[in-house]
Amino acid sequence: MHTDDYKALDGLAIADLINARKVSIRDVAEAAIALIEDCNPQLNAVIETFSQRALNADCADGAFHGVPFLVKDVGPSEPGLLTEAGSRLAQGLRAAAETPLMTRYKNSGINLVGRSSSPEMAFNITTESLLHGPVHNPWNTDYTAGGSSGGAAAAVAAGLVPIAHGNDGGGSIRIPASCCGAFGLKPTRGRISYGPAMGEALNGFSSEHVISRSVRDSAAMLDLSHGPLAGDPYWLPEVNKSFLSALEAPPAPRKIALMTQPWDIARSDPECVQAAQQAARLCAELGHSVEPCDMPLGVASEDYIAANGTIWVCNIAAWIDDLAARTGRAADEHTLEAATLACYRSGKRASAVDYLRAVAIQNQVSRAVGDFFEAYDLLLTPTLPQPPQLLGTYNANAPLADGMAWAVKLFSASPFTPVFNMTGQPAMSVPLFLGGAGLPIGIQFAARFGAERSLFELAGQLEHAYGWNRTLPL
């Protein structure tokens, strides 16, 4: 299979060719591996390639039969798979068991061809770990690919794989999708189980899913990976229709709120404001009702950011203690980046009262935002308030005394995405625009709790009407 043909197809189209015996699983794997070997030195998105495994794979007969796939360095695992969380503390750590999500991915038919890069502990809006180095944006390698699923997004946008695993605890699917010009959806809390090892991740902030080039690949993979496990703390109503079927017909007109400025946390770059306004016009052309309306947080913006930071640093502290115990290494400046070490120390200093106050703010925000979505079907914002930034802008190894200061820096620079991790609602970034510097600008849409179908319906309509399946020259 020629690499140009491979890069032009999404995952479901590749599976169709394999099932029709027009190409073999090995042919497709050879194309993916050739592209990784050729392009990854410029991107540094793939930190480990499973060449022999992929070339000799006997993939399950699922919807993604034989489709090359990457797993993030933080996420689902199988026995013996390296799972290093982008950190020297966990370097060389291998998983002991297979997670149910990995089993579901394998049952979908994917061919696991490698592992994608993550920032340390997945706590950055860029992917530039000391362990593995920076991931470069395929549109301009001087710029960030976003984080924390930056390796996945860069690989998908560049055509190395059509679909890749990611997870999202504050925007970590949507931010890199925005930076790289890919499609990324964060599902509703509880849609994809974290069992059996965890009931939830990051107080329910984090969700697992994928980054893809097409909407239908994302919808089809959610069909194959969602569903509870016994003992899960959250059980969503059973899905009566497949998510993929949401793309079969244009949606009914939706009431969409347009918000271009992020409360009083930061100001959006004029280019991002213009992109959101243009997206609103496109939605109106498709028959939807769009009106400017700021969504209330229910608390002061500084309290919202502080609560995010407290929950993150407390979780990071527990995670690092666990990794240190498993590896026998000390959690110090020799094993952790400066920002991570500062977060660890802040998390260890936080009291149970600090933590519970943050959880109380999470509840206040969830109630206020939930009330807002009683009046609107969707909220439209820029995914990020600024275009992709130069590598080094969010240097996690610069001297830093306080982990909360790092959290404030990150959440102030990405204010639109974390609110839907806090509330648990589904949200997506769609790759509608390129900015003046030739870098992608993503548009975020969020929906009511459990309403992924509304997002897929609109995304499919936008993709069909305006298109965005670009393959990047490298």
C-alpha positions as CSV (number, residue, x, y, z in Angstrom):
1,M,0.0,0.0,0.0
2,H,1.5,3.3,-1.0
3,T,1.9,5.8,1.9
4,D,0.0,8.5,0.0
5,D,-3.0,6.2,-0.4
6,Y,-2.8,5.2,3.3
7,K,-2.6,8.9,4.5
8,A,-5.7,9.8,2.5
9,L,-8.0,7.3,4.3
10,D,-9.6,7.3,7.7
11,G,-9.6,4.2,9.9
12,L,-13.0,2.8,8.7
13,A,-12.0,3.2,5.1
14,I,-8.7,1.3,5.7
15,A,-10.7,-1.5,7.4
16,D,-13.0,-1.7,4.5
17,L,-10.1,-2.2,2.1
18,I,-8.7,-4.9,4.3
19,N,-12.0,-6.7,4.6
20,A,-12.4,-6.5,0.8
21,R,-8.9,-8.1,0.5
22,K,-7.7,-5.2,-1.6
23,V,-4.9,-4.8,0.9
24,S,-3.6,-6.9,3.7
25,I,-3.1,-6.0,7.4
26,R,0.7,-6.3,6.7
27,D,0.5,-4.0,3.7
28,V,-1.2,-1.3,5.9
29,A,1.2,-1.9,8.7
30,E,4.2,-1.5,6.4
31,A,2.8,1.9,5.2
32,A,2.3,3.1,8.8
33,I,5.8,2.0,9.9
34,A,7.4,3.6,6.8
35,L,5.7,6.9,7.6
36,I,6.7,6.7,11.3
37,E,10.3,6.0,10.2
38,D,10.3,8.8,7.7
39,C,8.4,11.5,9.6
40,N,8.7,10.8,13.3
41,P,12.3,12.2,13.5
42,Q,10.8,15.6,12.7
43,L,7.8,15.2,15.0
44,N,9.0,13.0,17.9
45,A,5.4,12.0,18.4
46,V,5.9,8.2,18.6
47,I,8.3,7.1,21.4
48,E,8.2,3.4,20.7
49,T,7.3,1.5,17.5
50,F,6.1,-2.2,17.7
51,S,7.3,-3.0,14.1
52,Q,7.4,-6.8,14.3
53,R,4.3,-7.1,16.3
54,A,2.4,-4.9,13.9
55,L,3.7,-6.6,10.7
56,N,2.7,-10.0,12.0
57,A,-0.5,-9.0,13.8
58,D,-3.6,-11.2,13.8
59,C,-6.2,-8.5,14.5
60,A,-9.7,-9.1,15.7
61,D,-12.5,-8.9,13.2
62,G,-14.0,-5.6,14.4
63,A,-14.9,-2.3,12.8
64,F,-11.2,-1.2,12.8
65,H,-9.9,-4.5,11.5
66,G,-6.1,-4.1,10.9
67,V,-6.1,-0.3,11.4
68,P,-2.9,1.1,12.8
69,F,-3.3,2.6,16.2
70,L,-1.2,4.3,18.9
71,V,-1.7,4.1,22.7
72,K,-0.6,7.1,24.8
73,D,2.1,6.7,27.4
74,V,-0.5,7.4,30.0
75,G,-3.6,5.1,29.7
76,P,-4.7,1.6,28.8
77,S,-2.1,-1.1,29.1
78,E,-1.3,-4.8,28.6
79,P,1.2,-7.0,30.3
80,G,4.8,-5.9,29.5
81,L,3.8,-2.6,27.9
82,L,5.9,0.3,28.9
83,T,3.9,2.9,30.8
84,E,6.2,5.7,31.8
85,A,3.9,8.7,32.1
86,G,6.5,10.8,30.4
87,S,8.6,10.7,33.5
88,R,12.1,9.6,34.6
89,L,10.4,8.4,37.8
90,A,8.6,5.7,35.9
91,Q,11.2,5.1,33.2
92,G,11.2,1.4,32.3
93,L,8.0,0.6,34.2
94,R,5.9,-2.1,32.6
95,A,2.3,-2.9,33.1
96,A,1.4,-6.1,34.9
97,A,-2.1,-6.6,33.6
98,E,-4.4,-5.7,30.7
99,T,-7.0,-3.0,31.3
100,P,-10.5,-3.6,30.1
101,L,-10.2,-0.6,27.8
102,M,-7.2,-2.1,26.1
103,T,-9.2,-5.3,25.6
104,R,-12.0,-3.3,24.0
105,Y,-9.6,-1.5,21.7
106,K,-8.2,-4.9,20.6
107,N,-11.7,-6.3,20.1
108,S,-12.3,-3.3,17.8
109,G,-9.7,-4.8,15.5
110,I,-6.9,-2.2,15.8
111,N,-3.3,-3.0,15.1
112,L,-1.2,-1.5,17.9
113,V,1.8,-0.1,16.1
114,G,3.3,2.0,18.9
115,R,3.2,4.3,21.9
116,S,2.7,8.1,21.7
117,S,4.4,10.7,23.8
118,S,2.9,12.5,26.8
119,P,4.2,15.3,29.1
120,E,5.2,14.3,32.6
121,M,2.2,13.0,34.5
122,A,0.1,14.4,31.6
123,F,0.0,17.8,33.3
124,N,0.9,20.3,30.7
125,I,-0.8,21.9,27.7
126,T,2.3,21.1,25.6
127,T,4.1,17.8,25.2
128,E,7.8,18.4,26.0
129,S,9.0,15.9,28.6
130,L,12.6,15.7,29.7
131,L,12.4,11.9,29.3
132,H,11.4,11.9,25.6
133,G,11.9,15.5,24.4
134,P,9.4,17.8,22.7
135,V,6.7,16.8,20.2
136,H,6.6,19.1,17.2
137,N,3.6,20.5,15.5
138,P,3.4,19.0,12.0
139,W,2.3,22.3,10.5
140,N,5.4,24.1,11.8
141,T,7.9,22.2,13.9
142,D,8.9,25.2,15.9
143,Y,5.5,25.2,17.6
144,T,3.8,23.0,20.2
145,A,1.5,20.1,19.2
146,G,-0.4,20.8,22.4
147,G,-0.8,18.5,25.4
148,S,-1.2,16.2,27.0
149,S,-2.1,13.9,24.1
150,G,0.3,15.8,21.9
151,G,2.0,12.8,20.5
152,A,-1.3,11.3,19.4
153,A,-2.5,14.5,17.8
154,A,0.7,15.1,15.9
155,A,0.8,11.5,14.6
156,V,-2.8,11.6,13.5
157,A,-2.6,15.1,11.9
158,A,0.6,14.0,10.0
159,G,-1.1,10.8,8.7
160,L,1.1,8.4,10.6
161,V,-2.0,6.7,11.9
162,P,-5.7,7.6,11.3
163,I,-6.7,7.3,14.9
164,A,-4.9,7.2,18.2
165,H,-5.7,6.9,21.9
166,G,-5.8,9.9,24.1
167,N,-7.2,11.0,27.5
168,D,-8.5,14.3,28.7
169,G,-8.3,15.6,32.3
170,G,-8.3,19.4,31.5
171,G,-8.4,19.5,27.7
172,S,-5.8,16.9,26.9
173,I,-7.6,15.6,23.9
174,R,-9.2,18.8,22.7
175,I,-6.1,21.1,23.1
176,P,-3.7,19.0,20.9
177,A,-6.5,18.3,18.5
178,S,-6.9,22.1,18.2
179,C,-3.2,22.7,17.8
180,C,-2.7,20.0,15.2
181,G,-5.9,20.3,13.2
182,A,-7.5,17.0,14.2
183,F,-10.9,16.0,15.6
184,G,-11.0,15.3,19.3
185,L,-13.9,14.5,21.6
186,K,-13.9,14.2,25.4
187,P,-16.8,11.9,26.3
188,T,-19.2,12.3,29.2
189,R,-17.9,11.3,32.6
190,G,-18.5,7.6,33.1
191,R,-19.0,6.9,29.4
192,I,-15.8,4.9,29.2
193,S,-14.9,2.9,32.3
194,Y,-11.7,3.3,34.3
195,G,-12.3,-0.1,36.0
196,P,-11.3,-2.2,37.6
197,A,-8.2,-0.5,39.1
198,M,-9.9,2.9,39.5
199,G,-13.5,4.1,40.0
200,E,-12.6,7.4,38.5
201,A,-9.5,9.4,37.4
202,L,-8.8,12.9,38.7
203,N,-12.0,13.1,40.7
204,G,-13.9,12.2,37.5
205,F,-12.2,15.0,35.5
206,S,-10.4,12.6,33.2
207,S,-12.0,10.7,30.3
208,E,-10.5,8.3,27.8
209,H,-11.1,8.3,24.1
210,V,-9.3,9.0,20.8
211,I,-8.0,11.7,18.4
212,S,-8.9,11.1,14.8
213,R,-9.0,12.7,11.4
214,S,-12.6,11.9,10.7
215,V,-15.7,12.3,12.9
216,R,-17.0,8.8,12.0
217,D,-13.8,7.1,13.3
218,S,-14.3,8.8,16.7
219,A,-18.0,7.9,16.8
220,A,-17.4,4.3,15.8
221,M,-14.6,3.9,18.4
222,L,-16.9,5.3,21.1
223,D,-19.5,2.7,20.1
224,L,-16.9,0.0,20.7
225,S,-15.3,1.2,23.8
226,H,-18.0,2.7,26.0
227,G,-20.0,1.0,28.7
228,P,-19.8,0.4,32.5
229,L,-18.0,-2.4,34.4
230,A,-19.3,-3.9,37.6
231,G,-18.6,-1.6,40.5
232,D,-18.2,1.6,38.5
233,P,-19.3,4.7,40.5
234,Y,-21.1,6.3,37.4
235,W,-23.6,4.5,35.3
236,L,-25.0,6.4,32.3
237,P,-28.3,5.5,30.7
238,E,-28.0,2.7,28.1
239,V,-27.3,4.0,24.6
240,N,-30.3,3.2,22.4
241,K,-28.7,4.2,19.1
242,S,-25.1,3.9,18.0
243,F,-23.0,7.1,18.0
244,L,-22.0,6.4,14.5
245,S,-25.7,6.5,13.4
246,A,-25.7,10.2,14.5
247,L,-23.9,11.0,11.3
248,E,-26.5,9.5,9.0
249,A,-28.8,12.6,8.7
250,P,-28.4,16.4,9.4
251,P,-29.4,17.3,13.0
252,A,-32.5,19.2,14.0
253,P,-31.8,22.9,14.5
254,R,-29.9,23.5,17.7
255,K,-29.8,26.5,20.0
256,I,-26.2,27.4,20.4
257,A,-24.6,29.9,22.7
258,L,-21.5,31.7,21.5
259,M,-18.8,32.7,24.0
260,T,-15.5,34.2,22.8
261,Q,-14.0,35.6,26.0
262,P,-13.1,33.3,29.0
263,W,-14.7,35.1,32.0
264,D,-12.0,37.3,33.5
265,I,-9.2,34.8,33.4
266,A,-7.5,35.9,30.2
267,R,-8.3,37.6,26.9
268,S,-8.8,35.7,23.6
269,D,-6.5,36.5,20.7
270,P,-8.4,38.4,18.0
271,E,-7.7,35.6,15.6
272,C,-9.3,33.0,17.9
273,V,-12.3,35.3,18.4
274,Q,-12.7,35.7,14.7
275,A,-12.5,32.0,14.2
276,A,-15.3,31.4,16.8
277,Q,-17.4,34.0,15.2
278,Q,-16.9,32.5,11.7
279,A,-17.9,29.1,13.2
280,A,-21.0,30.6,14.5
281,R,-21.8,31.9,11.0
282,L,-21.3,28.5,9.5
283,C,-23.7,27.0,12.1
284,A,-26.2,29.6,11.3
285,E,-25.9,28.8,7.6
286,L,-26.7,25.2,8.5
287,G,-29.9,26.3,10.1
288,H,-28.9,26.5,13.8
289,S,-29.8,29.4,16.1
290,V,-26.7,31.1,17.5
291,E,-26.6,33.9,20.0
292,P,-23.8,35.5,22.1
293,C,-24.2,34.5,25.8
294,D,-21.6,34.1,28.5
295,M,-21.8,30.9,30.5
296,P,-21.7,31.5,34.2
297,L,-19.2,29.6,36.4
298,G,-21.2,30.0,39.6
299,V,-18.0,30.9,41.4
300,A,-15.3,33.5,41.1
301,S,-12.8,32.6,38.3
302,E,-9.9,32.6,40.7
303,D,-11.8,30.1,42.9
304,Y,-12.5,27.9,39.8
305,I,-8.8,27.8,38.9
306,A,-7.7,27.2,42.5
307,A,-10.1,24.3,42.8
308,N,-8.8,22.8,39.5
309,G,-5.3,23.2,40.8
310,T,-6.0,21.7,44.2
311,I,-7.6,18.6,42.8
312,W,-4.8,18.1,40.3
313,V,-1.9,18.5,42.7
314,C,-3.5,16.2,45.3
315,N,-4.0,13.5,42.6
316,I,-0.5,14.0,41.3
317,A,0.9,13.6,44.8
318,A,-0.9,10.3,45.3
319,W,0.2,9.1,41.8
320,I,3.8,10.0,42.3
321,D,3.9,8.2,45.7
322,D,2.5,5.1,44.0
323,L,5.1,5.3,41.2
324,A,7.9,5.8,43.6
325,A,6.9,2.8,45.6
326,R,6.6,0.7,42.4
327,T,10.0,1.7,41.0
328,G,11.9,2.1,44.2
329,R,13.0,5.6,43.2
330,A,12.9,8.8,45.2
331,A,10.5,11.6,44.1
332,D,13.0,14.4,43.7
333,E,14.8,16.7,41.3
334,H,16.6,13.7,39.7
335,T,13.4,11.9,38.7
336,L,10.8,14.7,38.3
337,E,10.7,17.9,36.3
338,A,10.6,21.2,38.3
339,A,6.9,21.8,37.8
340,T,5.9,18.2,38.7
341,L,8.0,18.3,41.8
342,A,6.4,21.5,42.8
343,C,3.0,20.1,42.2
344,Y,3.9,17.0,44.2
345,R,5.0,19.1,47.2
346,S,1.9,21.3,47.0
347,G,-0.3,18.2,46.9
348,K,1.5,16.8,50.0
349,R,1.0,20.0,51.8
350,A,-2.8,20.3,51.0
351,S,-5.1,19.3,53.8
352,A,-8.3,17.2,53.6
353,V,-10.2,20.5,54.2
354,D,-8.4,22.1,51.2
355,Y,-9.4,19.1,49.0
356,L,-13.0,19.1,50.2
357,R,-13.4,22.8,49.6
358,A,-12.2,22.2,46.0
359,V,-14.8,19.4,45.6
360,A,-17.4,21.8,46.9
361,I,-16.4,24.3,44.2
362,Q,-16.6,21.5,41.6
363,N,-20.2,21.0,42.7
364,Q,-21.0,24.7,42.5
365,V,-19.6,25.0,39.0
366,S,-21.4,21.8,37.8
367,R,-24.7,23.1,39.1
368,A,-24.3,26.5,37.4
369,V,-23.2,25.1,34.1
370,G,-25.9,22.4,34.2
371,D,-28.5,25.1,34.6
372,F,-27.0,27.0,31.6
373,F,-27.5,24.0,29.4
374,E,-31.2,23.8,30.3
375,A,-31.5,26.9,28.1
376,Y,-29.0,26.0,25.3
377,D,-28.3,22.8,23.5
378,L,-24.6,23.6,22.8
379,L,-21.9,26.1,23.7
380,L,-19.4,27.3,21.1
381,T,-16.0,28.7,22.1
382,P,-12.5,28.8,20.8
383,T,-10.8,25.6,22.0
384,L,-7.9,27.8,23.1
385,P,-7.8,31.6,23.6
386,Q,-4.6,31.8,21.5
387,P,-3.1,30.0,18.4
388,P,-0.4,27.3,19.0
389,Q,2.6,28.7,20.9
390,L,6.3,28.3,20.3
391,L,7.9,25.2,21.9
392,G,9.3,26.2,25.3
393,T,6.4,28.6,26.2
394,Y,5.2,26.1,28.9
395,N,8.6,24.9,30.1
396,A,7.9,22.4,32.9
397,N,11.5,22.4,34.0
398,A,11.9,26.1,34.7
399,P,12.5,26.8,38.4
400,L,9.3,26.8,40.3
401,A,8.6,26.9,44.0
402,D,4.8,26.4,44.1
403,G,2.8,23.8,42.2
404,M,-0.3,25.9,42.4
405,A,1.4,28.6,40.4
406,W,2.0,26.0,37.7
407,A,-1.7,25.0,37.8
408,V,-2.7,28.7,37.5
409,K,-0.4,29.2,34.5
410,L,-1.9,26.2,32.7
411,F,-5.5,26.8,33.5
412,S,-5.3,30.5,32.7
413,A,-3.8,29.6,29.3
414,S,-6.5,27.1,28.5
415,P,-9.6,28.4,30.3
416,F,-12.3,27.0,27.9
417,T,-11.6,23.3,28.2
418,P,-11.2,22.4,31.9
419,V,-14.7,23.5,33.0
420,F,-16.2,20.5,31.1
421,N,-13.8,18.1,32.9
422,M,-15.0,19.6,36.2
423,T,-18.7,19.2,35.2
424,G,-18.2,15.9,33.3
425,Q,-20.0,17.1,30.2
426,P,-18.9,16.0,26.7
427,A,-17.0,18.5,24.6
428,M,-15.2,18.4,21.2
429,S,-12.7,20.4,19.2
430,V,-13.3,20.6,15.5
431,P,-10.5,21.6,13.0
432,L,-12.3,24.2,11.0
433,F,-9.7,26.9,10.5
434,L,-6.1,27.8,9.8
435,G,-4.7,31.0,11.3
436,G,-2.6,33.6,9.5
437,A,0.6,31.8,10.5
438,G,-0.7,28.6,8.9
439,L,-1.4,26.9,12.2
440,P,-4.7,25.3,13.1
441,I,-7.3,27.0,15.3
442,G,-9.8,24.6,16.8
443,I,-13.4,25.4,17.8
444,Q,-14.9,23.8,20.9
445,F,-18.5,22.7,21.2
446,A,-19.9,21.4,24.5
447,A,-23.2,19.7,25.1
448,R,-25.4,18.6,28.0
449,F,-24.3,15.7,30.2
450,G,-24.6,12.5,28.2
451,A,-25.3,14.2,24.9
452,E,-22.4,13.0,22.7
453,R,-24.8,12.3,19.9
454,S,-25.6,16.0,19.6
455,L,-21.9,16.7,19.2
456,F,-21.4,14.0,16.6
457,E,-24.4,15.2,14.7
458,L,-23.1,18.7,14.4
459,A,-19.5,17.6,13.8
460,G,-20.6,15.4,11.0
461,Q,-22.7,18.1,9.5
462,L,-19.8,20.6,9.6
463,E,-17.3,18.0,8.3
464,H,-19.7,17.2,5.4
465,A,-20.4,20.9,4.6
466,Y,-16.9,22.4,5.0
467,G,-14.4,19.5,5.2
468,W,-11.2,19.2,7.1
469,N,-9.5,16.0,6.2
470,R,-6.1,17.5,5.3
471,T,-3.0,15.4,5.1
472,L,0.1,17.4,6.0
473,P,3.2,17.5,3.8
474,L,6.3,16.9,5.8
